[in-house]
């Protein structure tokens, strides 16, 4: 005789990138085990693979390509999965060098996951005019891109900078045509990016600097020495306690 099946609740959320609704279930013990094992291993590739596997398992809406979702969508989905699976409150220990006494203990900060939002910079634009005649359309970096590259246009690591830009180019346009990235070789795209002026490169930097981000501003208050400071917690590591 088969064991009875447990009812699993179903929830909905809106993707921050496009407001598309999707339904999902909480992750189960088996999926929590997958994530914990990957995080304990400390390998970025294993963590990325585990995150994609868990989200693919838990999303019930058809035709959602997790690999193509922007990183901030991935973070938002995973945070909601954490809230529905492990509870709404995250506790994280935080310490600051600004404390007046060296022996001050880290402060435990409680965060309600439901109050964490993806913040969008009003100056952010995926359409970038490089000149009066030529521009590019950028797409948001996905989880694979961000695990492979630094996510920042560090000029000391030019290869990463160029590769990240090329990965995020969707198309190039001028007054007459739109040129799809898929019609050109990596060498041709690299030559195109290497031809940017400093001002044009700064426009690309702005695209990455103003990407939507998931963060929470909280007050750090050391009761022992009285030191106070407003701090910003961002990234999954801050909220996945």
C-alpha positions as CSV (number, residue, x, y, z in Angstrom):
1,X,0.0,0.0,0.0
2,X,1.4,3.4,-1.0
3,X,2.0,6.1,1.6
4,X,-0.4,9.1,1.4
5,X,0.8,12.1,-0.5
6,X,1.3,15.4,1.3
7,X,-0.5,18.5,0.1
8,X,2.0,21.2,-1.0
9,X,0.9,24.9,-1.1
10,X,1.2,26.9,-4.3
11,X,2.2,30.6,-4.3
12,X,2.5,33.3,-6.9
13,X,5.0,36.1,-7.5
14,X,5.8,38.7,-10.1
15,X,9.2,38.7,-11.8
16,X,10.8,42.1,-11.1
17,X,12.2,42.3,-14.7
18,X,8.9,42.2,-16.5
19,X,6.0,41.8,-14.0
20,X,5.2,38.3,-15.4
21,X,3.4,36.2,-12.9
22,X,4.6,32.7,-12.1
23,X,3.4,30.0,-9.6
24,X,5.8,28.0,-7.5
25,X,5.9,25.6,-4.6
26,X,8.2,25.8,-1.6
27,X,11.4,23.8,-1.9
28,X,11.4,20.5,-0.1
29,X,13.9,18.8,2.2
30,X,15.6,17.2,-0.8
31,X,16.1,20.6,-2.4
32,X,17.3,22.2,0.8
33,X,19.9,19.4,1.0
34,X,21.1,20.1,-2.5
35,X,21.6,23.8,-1.7
36,X,23.3,23.2,1.6
37,X,25.7,20.7,0.2
38,X,26.6,23.0,-2.6
39,X,27.1,26.0,-0.3
40,X,29.2,23.9,2.1
41,X,31.4,22.9,-0.8
42,X,32.2,26.5,-1.5
43,X,32.4,26.0,-5.3
44,X,30.7,28.8,-7.2
45,X,29.9,26.5,-10.1
46,X,28.2,24.0,-7.9
47,X,26.2,26.7,-6.1
48,X,25.0,28.1,-9.5
49,X,24.0,24.6,-10.7
50,X,22.2,23.9,-7.4
51,X,20.3,27.2,-7.6
52,X,19.1,26.5,-11.1
53,X,18.1,23.0,-10.3
54,X,16.1,24.1,-7.2
55,X,14.3,26.9,-9.1
56,X,13.5,24.6,-12.0
57,X,12.1,22.0,-9.6
58,X,9.9,24.5,-7.8
59,X,8.6,26.7,-10.6
60,X,5.2,25.4,-11.8
61,X,4.6,27.9,-14.6
62,X,5.5,26.5,-18.1
63,X,8.1,28.0,-20.4
64,X,10.2,29.8,-17.8
65,X,13.8,29.5,-18.9
66,X,15.7,29.8,-15.7
67,X,19.1,30.0,-17.4
68,X,18.0,33.1,-19.3
69,X,16.5,35.0,-16.3
70,X,18.4,38.1,-15.1
71,X,20.4,37.5,-11.9
72,X,18.1,39.8,-9.9
73,X,15.1,37.7,-10.9
74,X,16.9,34.6,-9.8
75,X,17.8,36.2,-6.4
76,X,14.2,37.3,-5.9
77,X,12.7,33.9,-6.8
78,X,15.2,32.1,-4.5
79,X,14.4,34.6,-1.6
80,X,10.7,33.9,-2.0
81,X,11.4,30.2,-2.0
82,X,13.4,30.6,1.2
83,X,10.6,32.6,2.8
84,X,7.9,30.0,2.0
85,X,10.1,27.1,2.8
86,X,12.1,28.1,5.9
87,X,10.2,31.1,7.3
88,X,9.9,34.9,6.7
89,X,12.6,36.0,9.2
90,X,16.3,35.8,8.4
91,X,18.8,36.3,11.2
92,X,22.3,37.5,10.3
93,X,25.2,38.4,12.5
94,X,26.9,41.7,11.6
95,X,29.9,43.6,13.1
96,X,31.5,46.9,12.2
97,X,35.0,48.2,12.9
98,X,33.4,51.5,13.9
99,X,32.4,50.1,17.2
100,X,34.1,52.0,20.0
101,X,35.2,48.9,21.9
102,X,37.3,46.2,20.3
103,X,35.6,43.4,22.2
104,X,32.1,44.3,21.0
105,X,30.3,41.1,19.8
106,X,28.6,40.9,16.4
107,X,25.0,42.1,16.4
108,X,22.2,39.8,15.4
109,X,20.0,41.5,12.9
110,X,16.5,40.2,12.0
111,X,15.1,40.8,8.6
112,X,11.6,40.2,7.3
113,X,12.1,38.7,3.8
114,X,8.8,40.2,2.7
115,X,10.2,43.7,3.1
116,X,13.2,43.0,0.7
117,X,12.7,44.5,-2.7
118,X,14.4,44.7,-6.1
119,X,15.3,48.4,-6.5
120,X,15.4,50.0,-9.9
121,X,17.5,53.0,-10.8
122,X,15.4,55.5,-12.8
123,X,18.4,56.4,-14.9
124,X,19.0,52.8,-16.0
125,X,18.4,52.1,-19.7
126,X,19.2,49.0,-21.8
127,X,19.3,51.1,-25.0
128,X,22.6,52.8,-25.2
129,X,23.4,55.5,-27.8
130,X,27.1,55.2,-28.7
131,X,26.9,58.0,-31.2
132,X,24.3,59.9,-33.2
133,X,24.0,57.1,-35.6
134,X,24.9,53.9,-33.7
135,X,23.7,52.3,-30.5
136,X,23.3,48.9,-28.8
137,X,20.6,47.1,-27.0
138,X,21.8,45.3,-23.9
139,X,20.3,42.4,-22.0
140,X,20.6,41.7,-18.3
141,X,23.4,39.4,-17.2
142,X,22.1,36.0,-16.1
143,X,23.4,33.7,-13.3
144,X,25.9,31.9,-15.5
145,X,27.5,35.2,-16.7
146,X,27.8,36.5,-13.2
147,X,29.3,33.3,-11.9
148,X,31.8,33.3,-14.8
149,X,32.8,37.0,-14.7
150,X,33.2,39.5,-11.9
151,X,30.1,41.5,-12.8
152,X,32.1,44.7,-12.8
153,X,33.9,46.3,-15.6
154,X,37.3,46.2,-14.0
155,X,39.8,47.7,-16.5
156,X,42.6,45.8,-14.8
157,X,41.0,42.7,-16.1
158,X,40.2,43.7,-19.6
159,X,39.3,40.2,-20.8
160,X,36.5,39.8,-18.3
161,X,35.2,43.3,-19.0
162,X,35.0,42.7,-22.8
163,X,33.6,39.2,-22.4
164,X,30.9,40.4,-20.0
165,X,29.9,43.3,-22.4
166,X,29.8,40.9,-25.4
167,X,27.7,38.4,-23.5
168,X,25.2,41.1,-22.7
169,X,24.9,42.7,-26.1
170,X,21.6,41.7,-27.7
171,X,21.9,43.8,-30.9
172,X,23.5,46.7,-32.6
173,X,21.6,49.3,-34.5
174,X,22.1,52.3,-36.8
175,X,19.7,54.5,-38.7
176,X,18.9,51.9,-41.3
177,X,19.4,48.4,-39.7
178,X,19.4,46.3,-36.6
179,X,22.3,43.8,-36.4
180,X,21.7,40.7,-34.3
181,X,24.6,39.6,-32.2
182,X,24.1,36.0,-33.4
183,X,25.1,37.0,-36.9
184,X,28.7,37.8,-35.8
185,X,31.7,35.9,-34.5
186,X,33.2,36.5,-31.1
187,X,36.3,38.1,-32.8
188,X,34.1,40.5,-34.7
189,X,32.2,41.5,-31.5
190,X,35.5,41.9,-29.6
191,X,36.8,44.2,-32.3
192,X,33.6,46.2,-32.1
193,X,33.9,46.6,-28.3
194,X,37.6,47.4,-28.4
195,X,36.7,50.3,-30.7
196,X,34.7,52.1,-28.0
197,X,36.0,55.5,-26.9
198,X,36.3,56.3,-23.2
199,X,33.0,58.1,-23.2
200,X,31.3,55.2,-24.9
201,X,32.8,52.8,-22.5
202,X,31.5,54.9,-19.6
203,X,28.0,54.5,-21.0
204,X,28.4,50.8,-20.8
205,X,29.7,51.0,-17.3
206,X,26.6,53.0,-16.3
207,X,24.4,50.1,-17.6
208,X,26.1,47.7,-15.2
209,X,26.4,50.2,-12.3
210,X,22.7,50.9,-12.4
211,X,21.4,47.3,-12.9
212,X,18.4,46.5,-10.7
213,X,19.6,45.2,-7.3
214,X,18.0,43.4,-4.4
215,X,18.9,45.0,-1.1
216,X,17.7,46.0,2.3
217,X,18.8,49.1,4.3
218,X,18.9,48.4,8.0
219,X,20.2,50.2,11.1
220,X,23.3,48.7,12.8
221,X,23.0,49.5,16.5
222,X,25.6,48.2,19.0
223,X,24.0,48.2,22.4
224,X,27.3,47.7,24.1
225,X,29.2,50.8,22.9
226,X,26.3,52.8,21.3
227,X,27.8,52.9,17.8
228,X,25.1,53.3,15.1
229,X,25.3,53.1,11.4
230,X,22.9,52.6,8.5
231,X,24.1,49.6,6.5
232,X,23.0,48.0,3.2
233,X,22.6,44.3,2.9
234,X,22.6,42.9,-0.6
235,X,23.2,39.6,-2.3
236,X,21.8,36.2,-1.4
237,X,24.6,35.5,1.2
238,X,23.1,38.3,3.3
239,X,19.6,36.9,3.4
240,X,20.1,33.1,3.3
241,X,20.8,32.6,6.9
